[in-house]
Amino acid sequence: MNKGITISQAQGGLKIPLLIDIVCLLLPLGAFVLWYSSLGNVAINISRMNDLGLVSIMPPTLIIALLVMMVSFCLTLQQSRLRMPIVLLHFALLIFMLYALCILVEEAPRFAIVYRHAGYTEYIMRTGTVDPGLDAYFSWPGFFILSAFVTRISGYPDILGYASWAPVFYNVLYLGALYMLFSTFTSNKRLIYLALWFFCITNWIGQDYFSPQGFFFFSYIVILAIILKWFKAPPGTPIRPLGPRLSRIRFLPQVYTWLTAPNSLNTPAISRAKSIALLISMLTIFAFSVYGHQLTPFFIVASVTGLIVFRRCTPKIWWLPIAMIIMIGAWLILMTQSFLSGHMSQVFGGIVDIFSSVSSNVSNRVGGSPQHTFVARLRLIMTAFVWGLAGIGAIFRLLKGHKDASIIILALAPFPLFMIQPYGGEMLLRCYLFALPPMVFLAASIFYELPTLPTFLAFLSPLVSRLTALLATIKLPWQGIAIAGINIILLSSFLYTRYGNENMDYKTYDEINGVYKLYSIAQPGSLLVAGWDGTPWQIKDFEKYPLTSLDSTDKLGDAVYNLNVAYVVQYMQNQKGQQSQQIYFIFTRSQKAWFNSMSGFPPGALDKFENAVASSGDFNLVYHSQDVQIFQLASAAGGKL
């Protein structure tokens, strides 16, 4: 009898966990079905999008589905036993819902730069070589050589058939590498999963398109994960003492001890053969990044150097940063002379003028139309919000006694590069991306490394102590509610920060067909002129056509606003290298979206200039479609056609 009661009680006790597991399984599946059903052409009309981006045309059901996914994941994390298949299901659906959205609602691959990357790949496939004199990227051709190989063996004519899926592919890679990296910081699986989730909904930078930086960010994470997992400094590593003079500086000895103290979370020792194999693998990965991207190797060196200098790694690999610097220097000296000879001021100009870095990375991005300005400011606010959460998490972990110098070093290491090189106004964005892994880990730590609140906060106010006692008496899952709240805030901002430029970034088939038409009617050597930035050109015959855009100088921009067609004609004629050279002028939908959002001129001014070009008598209309108009300069064509 007693045995039967025990079994019955055990079966009854299993009902609630089993029911919750079923709910945690059905909720994400239901959210995905609701999300997918919201993607119909009637629900999402891409042509009605404004400068707030994709969120301006999202149906409420799609947003609700994403919010349900946030709540479902939080509920899954709160279970006494984590079910790995359910956790993985949440991540798989989240990545698809966030990063495949544009693929399903838009026509062609987004971003004008993707079409330029298609041109690089096409050139390599057609000629079997690279020409550093044509473009800077040909001085770092590794990614495009790999792209040409993949495109050829897969049977695609170009990268455009699969380039749209790069964000989904890259983010799957990132999560695997980040899991390995985060597992060197903690053994708490819930903390790791929450940090990974935070990464997915804060990775709004958009560098995960079909690009070298998107690919080599993965190599950055892998190298750090290998170093911290298998080459971490053992607990018995001796610490070099500070000198007598430095020891007199207030608080410096304590900070130094914290920075150099070995992490208590250690991994098993590895054999010498495995150690050598891992080092060779790291150097091979790094060599490919040196060969493939001009910026990522410097972020790798900055982080690895910080880990070595502060003895976060075994002293046996002290030589690793030196070897990496030698590899970068050798490549720059031997293989990039054609680029460096004409761009030394661009490479090192940021060292001289730090204010130019701040202006190009921050001030110049907060401008344009009111809606675009709102998105730009929200990006700055959410960046500060994520970093603020990371700061709180770092304090909490410090109060809990964790030795987190490695995480702090990785979070801060990218930022000196911002001081050195503005990188065309994108360096702060890149710093955010490379600092994001440690930042989201620290932010997630708030919920799993909470210090004793009465002791920690009692000095602020007696009210805090009473509030803490009150919350303890109310039986609610405060941790889960707090996590869900932060997730919803981050997701809500992600929809703006990730897709706020979508009106400029998305391309239509009509635009792509128009560009192909331009190449079919323009003879090689013809000068191609764009009305503004954002043109999806250079898809093919990269080396055969010189090109320029009316946003290249302030005077040209003023000419557009003032409808000064004569000045633009004179500029075009001054650009052509031969008297017989033909000149073509192309206007596209993307150009007008860029102009209205980013130029600072009144919206619609580019449309008026296009009409002025058509009625000026200086140009012949040679192609017209819904999203594209192509003109030929009459004087270059020998008169009216």
N, C-alpha and C positions, 0 to 999 in steps of 0.2 A: 504493500500500500504506500509506504513512504517513498519507495522508488518511483512508483507511478506518479505521485504528486510532484516529485522533483523533476521528472521529465516534462510533465504538463507545465510546470512553472517555467522551465527552461524554454519550452516552445513558445509560451506566452511572452517571455522576455525577448525572444528573437523577432517578434512581429513588428515592433516599432523600428528597430534598425533596418529591417528588411524593407519596410514601407518607405523609410526615408531614402534608402538606396534606390528604390523604384522611382521616387520623386526626383532624385538627383539625376536619374537617367532620362526620365521623360521630359523634364523641364528644358534641358538644352536641345533635345530633339524637337520639342514643340516650338521653341524659340527659333530654331533654324527653319522649320517649315513656314512659320509666320514671316520670317525675314525673306525667304526665297519667294514666297507668294506676293511680296510687296514690290518685286522688281519688274513687274510688267511695264510695257511701254506706256500704258495709260497712266499708271501710278507715278512713274518717273519720266518726265519729259525733259530731256537734257537741254533742249533748246531754250527752256524758260529759266535756266539757272542765272543767278545774278552774282555779284562780287563777294557774297558770303560763301560761295562755293557750293559743293554738293549738298550740304545740309539744307540749302534753300529750297530744294525740290524733293527732299526725302519725305515720303509719306509717314504719318505718325506710327503706323503699324511697324515699320522698319526700325524706328527708334525704340519702340516698346520692346521689340524682339531683342535688341541689344541690351536693354536694361534688364530684361528677364535673364539673359545670359550672365550678367554681372551678379545678380542675386543668387542664381543657381550655383555659380562657382563658390561664392561665399558660404552657401549652405553646405556644399561638398567639403570645404575646408574645415567646417565646424564638426564634422562627424568624428566619432571616437576612433574609427578605423578608416583610413583612406583607402579607397578602391582605385587602384591605378588605372584600370580601363576607363572608369568614369572621369578621372582627372585628365587623362589623355584625350578623351572625347571632347571635353570642354576646350582644351587648347586647339585641337584640330578644327573644331567648328569656329572658334574665335578668330583664328588666323584667316580662315576662308571668308568669314563674314566681314572682317575689317579690310583685308588686303586684296580680295578678289572682287570687291564691290565695283570698282571702276571697270574691270574687265567685262562684267556682265551687263552694265548699263550704258557703256560707251562703245563707240564703233572701232576706232583704231587705237594703237598704243598711245598713251599720254606722254607729255613732255617733248618739246621740240628737239632737245638734245639726243633723245633716243634715235631720231632719224639721222642725226650726224654720226652717231655710233654705228648705225647701219651702213653709212657711207664708208667709215673706216674699215669695217669688216668686208664690205663689197670690194674695196680697193685691194685688200690683202688676198681675197679669193680670186680676183681677176688677174692680179699681177704676180702673186706669189712672193711679194716683198713688201717692205715698208720704206717710206721716204721721210726722214726727220725734217727735211726742209719744208715739207708741206704743212705740217701741223705739230704742235707741241706733243700731242698724245702719241705721235709716232716715235717719240723719243722714249716712251714707256709703253711698248706695244704688246706686252704679255697677254693682257686680258683680251685684246682684239684678235690676236693670233689664236688663242684658245677658242674664241667665238667663231672665227672662220672655220676652225677644225670641226667644232660641234655642228655648225650649220651645214657643212659639206657632208659629214657622215650621216646626218639626220635626214638629208634629202630636201631641206628647205632651200628656196632660192635666196632668201635673206633672213635676217634676224626677226623681222616684223611678225612672222608667223608664230613666234613663241615668246617674244620679248615682254609681252604684257604680263606674263606669269612670273616674272622675276621677283616681285615683292613677296608672293606666296612662297616661292622656292627659297629665297634668302632667309625669310623669317623662320621657316622650319629649320634651316641650318643654324641660325642664331640660337634658337632655343636649346638645341642639343649641346652646343658649345657652352652656352651660359649655364646650363645645368651643371656641367663639369666644373666650371669656374666657381659657381656659388657653393658647390659641395666642398670646396676647399676653405670656405669661410665658416660653415656651420654643418652640423649633422641633422638639423631640424628640417625635415622634408616640407612641412607646411610653410615655413619661412621661405624656402627655396621656390616652392610653387607660387607663392604670392609675389615674390620678386619677379619671377618670370611673367606672371600675369600683368604686373605693373609695367614691365618692359613693353609688352604688346600694346598697351593702351597709352603709352607715353612716347612711342617711337614715331613721332609725327614729322620728323625732319624730311622724310621722303628721299633719302639717299639710297634706298633699297630698290631703285629701278634698275634697268639693265645697264649697269655701269661698273667701272673698275672699283670705285669706292664702296659700292654695295657689296661686291664680292670679297674685297680684301678686308672689310670690317670683320668678316668671319675669320680670316687668318689672324687678325689682331686678337680676337677672343681666344682662339685656339692656342696661340703662343703663350698668352698669359696663363691660361688654364694648365698647360703643361708645366710651366715654371712653378706655379704655386701648388700643384698637386704632387709633383715628383721631385722638385728641387727646393722645397721649403727648408728653411734653416731649422735644424733639429734643436730640441730644448736645451741641450748642453753646449750650444755654440757660445764660445767666449765673446764678451762684449768689450770692445776697445774703449777704455775710459776717456772721458773728456780731459782736455788739457787743464792745467791749473787756472789759467786766465778765464777760459770759457765756463769753468765750474763756478766762478763767482757771480755769473750773470743770473739774476733771479728767475726762477722757474725753468731755466734751460736744462739743468741736469735731469729734472723730472720728465720734461718733454723728450729729451734724448733717450732716457731709459725706456720710456713708453714706445718710442719709434723703433728701437732696436731689440726690444724684448721678443723672443720667439713666440709664435702663436701656439697656444695649447693644443689646437686641433692638428694633429700630425697624421701623415699617411705612412704606410709601411715602407721600409727601406727597399730599394730595388737593386738588382745586380748591376755590375759594371757594364756588362754587355747591353742591358736594357737602357742604362743611362746614356751610353754612347749613341744607341739607336735613336733615343728621344732627342738628343742634342742635334744629331744629323737631320732629323725630321724638322726640328725647329728652324735650323739654318736653311734648309731647303724651302720651307714655307716662306721664310723671310726673303730669301733670294728671289722667289717668284713675285713677292710684293714689290721689291725694289725694281724688278723688271717690268711690273705691270701698272704701278701707280706712283705719282710723284709725291703724294702727301702722306699716305698711310705709314710708310716706313718710319717717318719722323715721330709719329704718335707711338709706334711700337718701341722705338729707341727711348723716348721720353719715359714711358712706363717701366720698361725693363731697367733702365738706369736708376730710376727711383727705387725700385725693389732691391737692386744690388747695393746701392750706396747706403741704404738704411738696413742692410743685412737681413732682408726678408727672405733671402735665398741662401743656399749653402755657399760658402766662400769658394768652392771649387769652380764655380762658373763666373768668377769675377771678370773674366775676359770677354764675356758674351757681348756687352754693349760696345766694347772696343771693336770686336769683329764685325758687328752690325754697322758701326760708323764707317769702318774701312770699306765695307761692301757698298754702302751708299756713296761714299766719296769716289770709289773706283768707277761706279756707274755714271756719276755726274761728270767726271773728268773725261772718261773714255768714250761715252756713248751719247751724251746730250750737249755736245759743244755747239751744234747748230741752233739749239734753243737758247742756251745760256748766253751766247755771244750777243744776242739782241734783246735780252730780257733781264739783265742783271739788276736793273733798278726795280723791276717787279718782284724779283726773288728776295732782295734784301732791303727793299724800301721801307718795310714796316719797322725795321730796327731803328731807322732814323726818325720816323714820324709815327709815334704811337697813337697820336690823335687821329691819323688817317684810318687806322685799324678800327678804332671805336666808331668813327663816323660811318665808314663803309659797312660795318657789321651791324650797327644798331640804328643810328640816326637815319641813314638813307633808306632803311627798310620800313620805317614807320611813316608812310606817306601814301599818296595816291588818292583814290576815291574814298569816301567815308566808310563804306563797307570793307574795303581792303585795309584801311587804316585800323578798323576795329579788329580784324583778324590778326594783323601784325602786332598790335598791342596785346591781344590775348595770348599770343605766343610768348611774348616777354613775361607776361604775368604768370603763365603756367610754368615757364622755365624757372622762375623764382619760386613758385609754389613747390615744384618737385625738389629743388635744391633745399628749400626750407624744411620739407619733410625729411630729407636726407640728413640735414643738420640735427634735427630732433632725434632721429634714429641713432645717429652717431653718439649723441650725449647719453641716450638711454643705454646703449651698449657699453659705453665707458663706465657708467655708474654700476652696471652689472659685472664689471671686472673683465670684460673682453679686451684682448690685445688686438685691436683692429687697425694697426698701422698700415698693413698691406692695402686694405680697402680705402683708407684715406689717401694714400699715395696714388692709387689708381684713379681716384676721383679728382685729384688736383693736378696730376701730371700733364694732362692735355693743355691746360690753360696757358703755360708759357709760350706755346706756339701762337696763340692769339696775339700776344704782344709783339711777336717777331714778324708775322706775315699776315696781312688781311685776306689774302687769297680771293680776291675779287669780291669781297663782301660776304664770303661764306664761311670764314674761319670760325666764328663764334658758333655757327650751326654745327660745324664739324666737331668743335670742342664739346658741345652738348651731347652729340652722338657718342663720342668715344668715352665720355665720362658717365654716360647713362647707365651702364651695367652696375658699377659700384653705387651710384646714386639710388637706383631703384631697390637695390639690396638693403641699403641703409634705411630707405623709406619704409620698406616692408618690415624692418626690424622693430618699428614702433609698436607693432601689435603682438610681437612675440618676445620682446626683451624689455617689457615694462618694469621699471624699478618700483620699489615699494612706495606707492603714492603718498600715504600719510607722512612718511619720513621725508620724502623728496619735496613735497609741495607744502608742508605745514608752515614753512617760514613765509609763504606768500600771504596767507590770510587764514584766519580761523574758519572762514566760509568754505574754503577748499576742503578742509578736514570734515566739516559737516556734510558737504556735498558727496564726498567719497563714502562716508558712512551711509548716507541715504541710498546711493546707487547700489551699495552692497546688500541692502535690505530688499531692493526690487529685483526679483528673479527674472531678469531679461538677459539674453545673450549679447551683452554690450560689445564684446569683441567682434562678433559677426556683424552687428549693426554698424559699428565704426568702419570695418573693412568695406562693407557694402556702400556706405556713404562716400568714402574716398574713391572707390571704384567708379561710382556714378559721376562724381565730379570730374575725374580724369577722363572718363569716356565722353562726357558731354563736351569737354573742351577739345578732345581729340577730333571730334567730328568737324570742328572749325579749323583747328590748327593743322590737321593732316590734309584736309580737302578744301581749305579756304581759297586756294588759288586755282581751283579746278576749272573755272570758267576760262582761264588763260591756258591751262595745261592740256585740256582734252582736245583731241583732233577728230575731224570727221573724214569719212572716206572721200567726200567731195574735195576737201583740201588736199589730201594725198594724191588723188587723181589729177588735180590741178597742177601740183608740183611735177608729177611725171609728164604732164602735157608740156610744161615749160621746158623740160629737158629734151622732149621730142622735137620742139620747134626751134630751140636755140642752138645754133652751131657751137661746137667746142671753141672756147676762147671768148664767147660773148660775156659781157658784164651783166650780172644779175643783181638787181637792186630790190630790196624789200621795203615796203612802206613803214614797217616797224619790227621790233623783236617778236619772236614767237613763231617764225615760219618753219614748218617741218621740211626743210630742204636739205641738200647735200646727201640725199639717199644713195645716189650713184654718181659715177664719174667724178669723184671728189676732186681730182687734180685738174679737171678740164675747164672749170668755170671760176673766174674771180667773182667775188660777191661782196656786197656791202649793204648797209641798212641806214635808214634815215634817222635812227636814234643814235648813230655813232658819234655825232657832235651836237652841241647845244644850238649852233647856228642852223643846222638842218631841222632840228625840232622847232625852232622859232619859225622857220620857213613853212613848215607844215601848218602851224597854228595861224600864220598870217596869209595862208594860201598863196605863197610866193613860189609859183611853179617855175618861174624863170631862173630863180636861184638854184633850184634842184636840178634843172636841165644843165645849167652851167657846171654844177658839181659833177654830174654824170659824165659830161664831156671831158672834164679834167681827169677823171678816173680811168678812162679807156687808154689802153696802151698803144693801139694802132688806129689809124684813121678809118679803116674798114671794119672795125670791131662793132658788132651789134650790141645794143643795150636794151634790156628787158626790165620792166617794172612790174612787180607782183604785189597784189593786195590780197590778204586772206582774212577769214573770220578770226583766227587766233591773234593776228596782229592788232585788230581793232579791240579785242578783249584786253590785250596787254596795254594798249594805248590808253583805254578808258580807265583801267585800274591803276596803272603804275606811272604814267607819264607826268601827272600833275597838271596836264592841260584839261580843258573842259571836255567831258565825254561827247563823242560825236564829231570832234574836230578832224579826226583822220578820215571819217566818211566824207566830210565836206571837202577835204583836200583831194580825196579820190575823185569826187565829182569835178573839181577844178582841173585835175589832170585830164579827165575825159573830154572836157569842153575847151581845153587850152589850144588845141590844134597842133601841139608839139608831139603828141603821141597817137599811135594807132592801136585800137583795141583788137587784140589777136585771139583772145580767149575769154569766155565769160561763163560762169556757173553760179550757183547759189552762194557759195562760200569763197569764190576765187575770181579775181579779174587780173588779166595779164595784158600789159601795154608794151608796145615797142616804140622806142624813141624814133621819131620820123626822120630827123636829120641823120641819125646813124644808119637808118634803113635806106637812105637816099631819097627821102621825100614821102609823100602820101602813098599808101598801098592801094 
